[in-house]
Amino acid sequence: MSAPHRRPAPAPSLYAYARSLRDATPGSPPPRGGLPLPDTARPAYGEGARPPYKKAREIVTGLLHVGLAEPDADRAAAETERALVATRVREQLVLPTAAALVPADPPAARALARRLVRAGTTVHGVAAGLGLLTRLGTPEDVPYLRTLGWLEDVHRYAVDALDPLDRPAAALLWLTHQAGNASRPLVEALTARDSAAVRERLLGLAGDDRSMGPDEARRVAEAAGLADLLDRSPDDTALLGQALRLLARTVTQGDHGAEILDHADGPALYGTVAARARLLPPDPGHQARLVTLAQELHSGAAHLLDWPPGRRETVLAHLLDAVRPPAEAGRRADWIRRTAGHLRALGPAPGPALAPEPAPASAPRLRIEVAVADPAGPTAVETRILVDGRPILPLAFPQGRGDTPERLIDSGALRAGDEPRPVRLGVTSCAEACCGALYATVRREGPHVVWDGWRRPGRPPELPAYRFDADAYDAEIARAEHDHAWTWPARHTARLITAGLRDRPGILTRWGLRQGWISTYFRDPDTTVVTFTGPPPDGAGEPRQFLWHLPDDGSPPGERAADALRRMSETDPRTLAARP
């Protein structure tokens, strides 16, 4: 007699599966990267191509609309999940597509999302629910999202859904899976809710400012509730120093954008650190970080935080008041003195609202500044454009940084002519071909210079057309082109050599050479590098790039530049490039 037929047990929901794993180890975080998914969480696709990106987004959107039209949430969730899996759409596209949906009936969409999140058995189904909850979630959903965060891959989607609902929980989940090993003890202390251990683990983090990225620094501050910790410990200077270190890392431009703009407690933490900054020991590290915070508050992304009227100016004044002139010599000390002095001389710029406003009756004011980062790390130099005191790049293109002054200012790119031309104002840290750049079209129109025709990747807020008074615009461009106050000797030498070759192009063309970039190395700012392209000295072979290194010997930049130009005019520069 044959055995009775048994129907296969239904696959458990991913939420039930994650809850059982979580309950097996109470009080402990999941391993970094999450626990493995059950075999049923992903379909076996077999052979065949998947839909391309645009078509896949259309398919997912259509299926979600069909699900929303079904009045029975259980039936709608089951059918939607089954249909999503059958489409062969990549799971990574499901959440952002669902998150972009604006449902006509939010309560019905929320009900569908919750059934997908709580009963979904596949990553596709759960990701669709999590995507809908990024817009429609409420505090009721937080426990489910945190539990799903135990699973590999799913935790990324859970963080997106948690961010607008419970920022500390989202930050802790992010740290659990994305942060380096150094943050693991903090994750364990936060999971165990051991406040004494949290402080101890915080103080053990980021001894080297560059060992932690801006994204991790932000998430650490959010997960630990650093602003609240400081409020409860007004005399804890060790914790204050760590808060300064973490905030200075957060305002530093990262590979994925300006993290400070996403910091839930950014203004509160900024204000507390600034108000107590004079309690910190006056060591160079603290002083440099205070200057970094002040510079970013003046012309960087921190300017665009949601500051109450007058608050940003007060915080900036507190920061600069706490900066004390360094007693020691050196490039970092020079940078502290120079940058703090520059910011004090400018005074706090006015802070209009974040969203672009209609153009005022009078022409907007243009200001061009060059921001140099703390020399303790790789020297980053960027051009910042301020319109009526507000930096436009972090609003228009927060994932990028301003172009170098050599490319944007010294080249004359910002000069306005009668013919409209695109000007690149900022670019991502990877490359323009990878993640894009910000362009504006610049043209002269009667008594005005107009910036419009904005071009950038993604779909950020629209920017207005700026109409500057032409005379004031030309004066500001001329001032910026002749401003050497931000430079250091090797970089100043490079700018003077570039200007000399621009005025006397025959210096290189007589040797059959073409000028390349002239600046300083990212990690060796005290060496001027002159590059040019041409055939080898014997004329045989393909053209190649030559690099002539000029280490700073202490002589004035003007003398060094004049000597370099003289030598290139008298001697084949290719022979100079072979020398140290």
Secondary structure, 3 states (H helix, E strand, C coil): CCCCCCCCCCCCCHHHHHHHHHHHCCCCCCCCCCECCCHHHCCCCCCCCCCCHHHHHHHHHHHHHHHHHCCCHHHHHHHHHHHHHHCCCCHHHHHHHHHHCCCCCHHHHHHHHHHHHHHCCCHHHHHHHHHHHHHHCCHHHHHHHHHHCCECCHHHHHHHHHCCCCHHHHHHHHHHHHCCHHHHHHHHHHHHCCHHHHHHHHHCCCCCHHHCCHHHHHHHHHHHCHHHHHHHCCCCHHHHHHHHHHHHHHHCCECCECHHHHCCCHHHHHHHHHHHHHHCCCCHHHHHHHHHHHHHHHHCHHHHCCCCCCHHHHHHHHHHHHCCCCCCCCHHHHHHHHHHHHHHHHCCCCCCCCCCCCCCCCCCCEEEEEEECCCCCCCCEEEEEEECCEECHHHHCCCCEECCHHHHHHCCCCCCCCCCEEEEEEECCCCHHHHCEEEEEEEEECCEEEEEEEECCCCCCCCCCEEEEHHHHHHHHHHHHCCCCCCCHHHHHHHHHHHHHHHCCHHHHCCCCEEEEEEECCCCCCEEEEEEEECCCCCCCCCEEEEEEEECCCCCHHHHHHHHHHHHHHCCHHHHHCCC
